[in-house]
Amino acid sequence: MERLTPGTMATRSWLLLLCFAAAATAGLLQAHAQPDSNGFISIDCGLPGKTGFADDKSTLYFVADDGFTDGGAYHNISAEYITPGLGKRYHSLRSFPDGTRNCYTLRSLVAGLKYLVRATFMYGNYDGLGKPPIFDVYIGVNFWMMVNISDPAGSTLLEAIVVVPDDFVQVCLVNTGTGTPFISTLDLRPLEKKLYPQANETRGLSLFGRWNFGPTSDTTFIRYPDDPHDRVWQPWVSPSLWTEVSTTRPVRHIDEDVFDAPTAVMQTAITPLNGSGNIEFAWVPYVQPKDPSPGYLAIMHFSELQLRSSSAVREFYINLNGNMVFSKAYTPPYLYADAIFNSDPFLRYTQYNISINATANSTLPPMINAIEVYSVFSTATIGTYGQDVSAMMAIKEKYLVKKNWKGDPCVPKTLAWDNLTCSYDSSKPARITNINLSSSGLSGEISSSFANLNALQYLDLSNNNLSGSIPDALSQLASLTVLDLTGNQFSGSIPAGLLQRVQDGTLNLKYGNNPNLCTNGNSCQPPNKKSKLAIYIAVPVVLVVVIASVTILLCLLRRKKQGSMNNSVKPQNETTTSYVTTNVSHGHSSSMQLENRRFTYNELKKITNNFQRVLGKGGFADVFDGFLEDGTQVAVKLLRSQSCKQGDAEFLAEAQILTRIHHKNLVSMIGYCKDEKYRALVYEYMSEGTLHEHIAGKRNNGKYLTWSERLRIALESAQGLEYLHKGCNPPLIHRDVKASNILLNAKLEAKIADFGLSKAFSPDNDTHVSTSRIVGTHGYMDPEYHATMQPTIKSDVYSFGVVLLELVTGRSAIMHDPEPISIIHWARQRLARGNIEGVVDGHMHGDHDVNGVWKVADIALKCTAQVSAQRPTMTDVVAQLQECLQLEDGRRAMSDANNSYTGNNSNPNSSYSMYATDQSTDVSQNSGTIDMEYNFERIPPTATGPAAR
């Protein structure tokens, strides 16, 4: 058995590296990252200035990376690693010591087209530290590969085939805390749509290896111009095992060819050294933390190179780990390129053994010309809407913004740009809805690109040095509800379109402290007194007087117990601080108004059939089943008449909050009742009850949730909390997150409920909320909050961590084992011993991926850290749970179909751990259903060449 030893692997890696210096095509790259006449982009990362050079072995022109990225620093590798044969492209690199994510943007592409993207990384001890880094690489918003360089003299190559959704693509390096990311070269090559059908809009191919069998020298690399797509074909030479076969005659391609292997590759092949033997080789998976079980696709290229006599037969079977992967015996066509390939990944193995065996009828040994092996990775994550991205990139370039504005503005959420708010829909691209660039040092005119953000609701450009006229194009942004231009140097008049929007009540325009802006003439004023133009002198004084008067009046009326109440619900907080809230859905600043339906007590009696069916009981209220006039089922939460002031305060707080928060993972309020002494809230009906009931097996006839269902419920609940923390203005702390406050509808979709204890806080000035009493539920309560009486958003994170542990274990927050013990302490004790199976809920009957359960348990333990600063944010939790759910969905699909794609798989070319095996090993030729599992296909040839004579 021949294996690639570390020495031979290093040699082959160096030879591959040398070959990359001989790249392929003519013409200069134009300014700002334009492809050349072939559509190629070839970048020498770290080459200073705007210089470039032509490769001395080809006509391909390499350009500096100026114009492709706006961060990082130039470096040269250490002199000791610059050898005479090392290509010039690898002498320099660019490192990115600042920021978490840094990206290269490749422009002028064709949306929907396939591209080959290739990046190389040669450390060469450029920083003198002798510590090669580890970091992640993304294509667009999708994780591609972790780069882990172990040898300063070696290099890592990544190559992928992807469908580009927009007219640009970004390649991003992400710092994971284990060294400074860097890059040596970056290439892009267009591919025809028909090529590599396994790659599509949701799945990319990451190269594991591409080998050419049969060359007589292990330095004979084939790439452009022999390969018009500039793929690199590495020679595989094993003269002790194989006999090389070759021809000088051209090998033709059929019209339906979907791989277009170059003639130079197809003109060589191998057969066994022993004419009666087999061809055998194998590869070992490249495993990494985010991809512990990669799935592989293989493309085997065949062409008969020898003119056979009429009696000669070359016929063979192809086997993987002893199982047939093509349902019948195969005969390669004479001087025509043919391929056998699988469309979906193989089943997962610890080693992949390929054996090509002659049939009993064959008079000639088996042969093969070349093979390509790819792992698959998900490209299903949708980035920000392309027009929004282009607009923000133009805005960034105009104002030279130096924030974390790198890569996609909104996705992934953990790397979203500062000062932006985005809306997310799993089936649609994210949209930019809020931009806050107040006091950001902006100067010049307002960029016309703002007018291209047609989902924008809130734009704050206040307190900058912007000048010129206010563009009327902003009035065409139909979703824009707040435009703050105060504190700038604008001149001229307010455009008529904006004034019209102000008049019809769809826009709140603020323009104060612009000394050169015309505001006195008729042409500058709003058409009538209903204008919302902000006047910042008299209005605040009037508001203060009015609010104070109303507050005093309400207190007097309450003390006299006068029964009538107006339609405004004032915030009843534990402190005396009052605030003006913002309607998140519409962006208007106003005092809170209940806009839902108002019910009378008699109406509630009617829709609940005199409060006949109780759905649940709380500390201050009962929940009843009801039906509206149109048949809509609802839940009615009725405050008990004898409840104390605390219950009344929580009712008012919940009513106020529910009028301004709207999210798919928060329970919606349909209406309310304020009828003399009766208080009630009417909610959407959640037919499947509480998560607590499902964990305890008290719903669905005792049927327990599957692991996939638990993951989805966890993710949806986390998204609801994330919205409270980031999407609300002001943000909210729930303060009573627990399994019984997570409700499920008929589709088992999760929604957070019970906002009676929620508190608002200012994210700019406060890190916590001061309270006069501790509230919450035993077992879920943040110990730091309990000690300080100051809840934070990390208090909700702690409680959610307990919910995650309940989902993993199927146990309650406080257990009796036999003495009372927190689920956190119970789980930590067992997980510290590596005993995940002793923690996981047995009711799932093992139908889960152990790695996925471990990851969720780890998230839960991080959420329940004693010190709040060590806990993740809910945005971090959402991102990690999304990864867990994607992995689990892939596992279940693979389990159902025995052959399906899980995503997030990729492997480095430099890990070429493929090897030929000892031919004395006999691999049986099994027939049967394996062919269906692997779904191997063959290009249908339209001709077989001249008949053998």
BELDAMO-V131361 format. One record per helix or strand of 2 or more residues. SS is the DSSP state (H for helix, E for strand). FROM is the first residue (numbers start at 1). TO is the last residue. If there is no record, write none. Layout:
<<SS	FROM	TO> <SS	FROM	TO>>
This chain:
<<H	6	20> <E	41	44> <E	52	54> <E	61	64> <E	73	76> <H	79	81> <H	88	90> <E	92	96> <E	101	106> <E	114	122> <E	134	139> <E	142	148> <E	155	163> <E	169	178> <E	181	183> <E	185	191> <E	203	213> <E	233	236> <E	242	246> <H	263	266> <E	268	272> <E	279	283> <E	296	302> <E	316	320> <E	323	324> <E	338	342> <E	352	358> <E	367	368> <E	370	378> <H	386	399> <H	413	415> <E	420	425> <E	428	436> <E	443	444> <H	448	452> <E	458	460> <E	465	468> <H	472	476> <E	482	484> <E	489	490> <H	496	503> <E	508	510> <H	522	524> <H	538	559> <E	597	599> <H	601	607> <E	614	617> <E	621	627> <E	633	639> <H	645	658> <E	669	675> <E	678	684> <H	691	695> <H	700	702> <H	707	727> <E	731	733> <H	739	741> <E	742	744> <E	750	752> <E	759	761> <E	769	770> <H	783	788> <E	790	791> <H	793	809> <E	814	816> <E	820	822> <H	823	831> <H	842	844> <H	850	863> <H	868	870> <H	874	897> <H	909	911> <E	914	916> <H	930	934> <E	936	938>>
